[in-house]
């Protein structure tokens, strides 16, 4: 049995990861400030520390007390997708300082491995090779993507200096039960369930690489089974347009509503998909949930649980 600590462990990916690790008879600790209002009820067997990772003194106390074997760092820079006037956006600007603090406490407490959850879609923005391989030159065009890449670079340099083990997972567009309402799939589901007209920004032909949450969690755990270090893509490897997503959801729900298309306010990639061959080869992992099945499960969850 190992002891795992997850920063941001009460969010969408973190809540799924914490439950999966618990089912494998591990000890799980979650650190989360619950600031997003998109958190989930955590199993009572999971120890929760409700605090901000900016509270360095408190974080040091938690690490010293718990002595985790493995740390998953999910409390990254998601707030940088918000408007620059949003307090959470401003709060996220010191992302490198928080990353250093996490790395410092990991080193001080002899953590065996750090896993950072990054964004493949944001880092490979406007890539000319689709699906985009791991060794493709990263050239993010958004602040969010640039911040993720800076964190990745810092982790690599720090871990090389102090001979620490790390894994960076560049995820594509993750979807599934308990996802935040701001994601394209949950927002479309909510609109259709409420019989409201959905809004699709752009013409809907832009593609994304959608991967079901269960496949992401399997990859996140499997990468620990071998003594590997480095950066790996996790996705489906397939392009799917937003129009295709909407049609599938409409068919699942038997809806007759048509979407409204609006002009994009910000620039975004026209096409996106990740090449996952390296991850498959190194870890024997592959995504197993086809898109229609994953969407069905996601719709069922929203039908049962309503909306936040």
C-alpha positions in Angstrom: 0.0 0.0 0.0 1.3 3.5 -0.9 0.3 6.9 0.4 -0.8 9.3 -2.3 -1.3 13.0 -2.0 -3.3 14.9 -4.6 -3.3 18.7 -4.8 -6.6 19.8 -6.4 -8.0 16.4 -5.5 -11.6 17.5 -5.1 -12.1 18.7 -8.6 -13.2 16.8 -11.7 -10.1 14.7 -12.5 -8.9 14.8 -8.9 -12.1 13.3 -7.4 -12.0 10.4 -9.9 -8.3 9.8 -9.3 -8.7 9.8 -5.5 -11.5 7.3 -5.6 -9.6 5.0 -8.0 -6.5 5.0 -5.8 -8.6 4.3 -2.7 -10.2 1.3 -4.5 -6.7 -0.1 -5.0 -6.3 -0.1 -1.2 -4.0 2.9 -1.0 -4.0 5.7 1.5 -5.2 8.9 -0.1 -4.8 12.5 1.0 -6.4 15.5 -0.8 -5.4 19.1 -0.6 -8.0 21.4 -2.1 -9.2 25.0 -1.4 -12.7 24.3 -2.8 -12.6 27.6 -4.5 -14.1 26.5 -7.9 -17.6 25.4 -6.6 -17.0 22.4 -8.9 -15.9 20.0 -6.3 -17.4 16.6 -5.3 -18.1 14.8 -2.2 -15.0 12.7 -1.3 -15.1 9.3 0.2 -14.9 9.5 4.0 -11.9 7.2 4.0 -9.9 9.9 2.2 -8.2 12.5 4.4 -9.0 16.0 3.2 -7.1 19.2 4.0 -9.1 22.3 3.0 -6.4 24.8 2.3 -4.8 26.8 -0.5 -1.5 25.6 -1.9 -0.4 29.2 -1.6 -0.4 28.6 2.2 3.2 27.3 2.1 3.5 27.0 5.9 0.4 24.8 6.0 1.5 22.7 3.0 4.8 22.0 4.7 3.0 20.9 7.9 0.8 18.5 5.9 3.7 17.0 4.0 5.7 16.6 7.1 2.8 14.9 8.9 1.6 12.7 6.1 4.9 11.8 4.3 3.3 10.8 1.0 5.0 8.4 -1.3 3.6 9.8 -4.6 2.3 13.3 -5.3 -0.2 14.2 -8.0 -0.1 18.0 -8.7 -3.5 18.9 -10.2 -3.8 22.4 -8.7 -2.3 24.0 -11.7 -3.2 27.1 -13.7 -6.8 26.5 -14.8 -7.9 29.9 -13.6 -5.8 31.5 -16.3 -8.7 30.6 -18.7 -10.8 33.2 -16.8 -11.1 36.9 -17.5 -8.1 39.0 -16.4 -10.4 40.9 -14.0 -11.4 37.7 -12.2 -9.8 37.4 -8.7 -9.0 33.7 -9.4 -7.2 34.7 -12.5 -5.0 37.1 -10.6 -4.4 34.5 -7.9 -3.1 32.1 -10.5 -0.3 34.4 -11.8 2.2 33.1 -9.3 2.0 29.6 -10.7 5.8 29.1 -10.8 6.1 30.1 -7.2 3.5 27.5 -6.2 5.2 24.9 -8.3 8.5 25.5 -6.6 6.8 25.2 -3.2 5.3 21.8 -4.1 8.7 20.6 -5.5 10.5 21.8 -2.4 8.2 19.9 0.0 8.4 16.8 -2.2 12.2 16.9 -2.1 12.3 17.7 1.7 10.0 14.7 2.4 11.6 12.2 0.0 8.6 11.8 -2.3 9.3 9.0 -4.7 7.6 10.6 -7.7 5.7 13.7 -8.7 3.0 13.5 -11.4 2.0 16.8 -13.0 -1.2 17.0 -15.0 -0.7 19.3 -18.0 -2.7 20.2 -21.1 -1.8 18.7 -24.4 -4.4 20.6 -26.3 -3.2 24.0 -25.0 0.5 23.2 -25.4 0.3 22.0 -29.0 -1.9 24.9 -30.2 -2.0 25.4 -33.9 0.2 22.3 -34.5 0.7 21.4 -38.2 1.0 17.7 -37.5 -2.3 16.1 -36.4 -2.4 13.8 -34.3 0.5 15.7 -32.6 3.4 13.6 -31.3 5.1 14.1 -28.0 8.3 15.4 -29.6 6.5 18.1 -31.7 7.9 21.6 -30.9 5.5 23.1 -28.3 4.3 26.5 -29.3 1.3 27.6 -27.2 -0.5 30.7 -28.3 -2.6 31.2 -25.1 -1.6 32.3 -21.7 -3.0 29.1 -20.3 -0.9 26.9 -22.6 2.2 29.0 -22.0 1.8 28.7 -18.3 1.5 24.9 -18.5 4.6 24.8 -20.6 6.6 27.0 -18.2 5.6 24.7 -15.3 6.7 21.6 -17.3 10.1 23.2 -18.0 10.5 24.2 -14.4 9.7 20.7 -13.2 12.2 19.1 -15.6 15.0 21.5 -14.6 14.3 21.2 -10.9 14.0 17.4 -11.0 17.2 17.1 -13.0 19.0 19.3 -10.5 17.9 17.3 -7.5 17.6 13.9 -9.1 13.9 13.6 -8.5 11.5 11.3 -10.5 8.6 12.9 -12.3 6.0 12.2 -14.9 4.2 14.9 -16.9 0.9 13.9 -18.6 -0.3 16.1 -21.4 -4.1 15.4 -21.5 -6.4 16.1 -24.4 -10.0 17.2 -23.8 -11.2 15.1 -20.8 -14.9 14.5 -20.3 -17.2 12.4 -18.1 -19.4 12.4 -15.0 -18.8 15.3 -12.5 -17.2 17.5 -15.1 -17.4 21.2 -14.6 -20.2 23.0 -16.4 -17.8 25.2 -18.3 -16.6 22.3 -20.5 -18.2 22.0 -24.0 -19.7 18.6 -23.4 -21.4 19.3 -20.1 -22.6 22.7 -21.2 -24.2 21.1 -24.3 -25.8 18.4 -22.2 -27.2 20.9 -19.7 -28.7 23.0 -22.5 -30.3 20.0 -24.1 -31.7 18.7 -20.8 -33.2 22.1 -20.0 -34.4 22.4 -23.6 -32.4 25.6 -24.0 -30.7 26.5 -27.2 -27.0 25.7 -27.0 -24.3 28.1 -28.2 -21.4 26.8 -30.2 -18.6 29.3 -30.7 -17.1 29.2 -34.2 -18.7 27.1 -37.0 -18.5 23.8 -35.1 -16.1 22.3 -37.6 -13.2 22.8 -35.2 -11.9 19.4 -33.9 -10.8 18.3 -30.5 -9.5 15.0 -29.0 -12.0 13.9 -26.5 -11.1 11.2 -23.9 -13.2 9.7 -21.3 -12.3 10.3 -17.6 -11.9 6.5 -16.8 -9.2 6.1 -19.5 -7.3 9.2 -18.1 -7.4 7.8 -14.6 -6.1 4.4 -15.8 -3.2 6.1 -17.6 -2.5 8.3 -14.5 -2.1 5.3 -12.3 -0.4 3.0 -14.9 2.5 5.4 -15.5 3.7 4.7 -11.9 4.1 1.0 -12.5 7.4 1.4 -14.3 10.5 3.4 -13.4 9.9 5.9 -16.2 10.3 9.6 -16.2 9.4 12.2 -18.8 6.4 13.7 -20.7 3.6 11.6 -22.2 0.5 12.4 -24.2 -2.9 11.0 -23.0 -5.8 11.2 -25.4 -7.9 9.2 -27.9 -5.7 10.1 -30.9 -8.7 11.0 -32.9 -10.2 14.3 -34.1 -13.9 14.9 -33.5 -15.7 18.1 -34.5 -17.9 20.0 -32.1 -20.7 19.5 -34.6 -20.3 15.8 -34.3 -20.3 16.0 -30.5 -23.6 17.9 -30.6 -25.2 15.5 -33.0 -24.3 12.5 -30.8 -25.6 14.2 -27.7 -28.8 15.2 -29.5 -29.4 11.6 -30.7 -28.7 10.2 -27.2 -31.3 12.6 -25.7 -33.7 12.5 -28.6 -33.6 16.3 -28.8 -34.8 18.4 -31.7 -33.0 21.6 -30.8 -30.6 23.3 -33.1 -27.5 25.2 -31.8 -26.8 28.9 -32.3 -23.3 29.6 -33.8 -21.5 32.7 -32.5 -18.2 34.3 -33.5 -15.2 33.3 -31.4 -14.1 36.0 -29.0 -10.6 34.6 -28.6 -8.4 32.7 -31.0 -8.3 29.0 -30.7 -6.9 26.0 -32.6 -8.9 24.8 -35.6 -7.7 21.2 -35.2 -6.4 19.3 -32.2 -5.6 15.6 -31.5 -2.7 13.9 -29.7 -0.5 11.1 -30.9 -0.4 8.6 -28.0 1.8 6.0 -29.5 4.7 6.7 -27.1 2.4 6.3 -24.1 1.0 3.0 -25.5 4.5 1.6 -26.1 6.0 2.7 -22.8 3.2 1.7 -20.5 0.9 -0.7 -22.4 -1.9 1.7 -22.0 -4.7 2.5 -24.5 -8.0 4.3 -24.3 -10.8 1.8 -24.2 -14.0 3.9 -24.0 -15.5 4.8 -27.4 -17.0 8.2 -27.7 -20.6 7.2 -27.9 -20.4 5.0 -24.8 -18.6 7.7 -22.9 -21.1 10.3 -23.8 -24.0 7.9 -22.8 -22.4 7.5 -19.3 -21.9 11.2 -19.0 -25.5 12.0 -20.0 -26.8 9.5 -17.5 -24.9 11.2 -14.7 -26.2 14.6 -15.5 -29.7 13.3 -15.8 -29.5 11.7 -12.4 -27.6 14.5 -10.6 -29.0 17.6 -12.2 -26.9 20.7 -12.2 -24.7 22.7 -9.9 
